[in-house]
Amino acid sequence: MQDYSMLCQQYSHILGGEMNVKHGVCSVKKDRSNINLNIFGKPSRSGVALH
């Protein structure tokens, strides 16, 4: 499991996010608040639209 954790850590480093290993699953959380998003040509800052 230690090798898996190291692999997850390297993956999170590549993506520039924070890693979390829970129940054998690697997830990486990354802040995406700097994305300029347009919906139907209008600027949007909705968190729902970013997911």
Summary of the structure (lengths in Angstrom):
residues: 51
radius of gyration: 15.0
end to end distance: 29.5
largest distance: 46.7
contacts: 92
relative contact order: 0.16
helix: 35%
strand: 31%
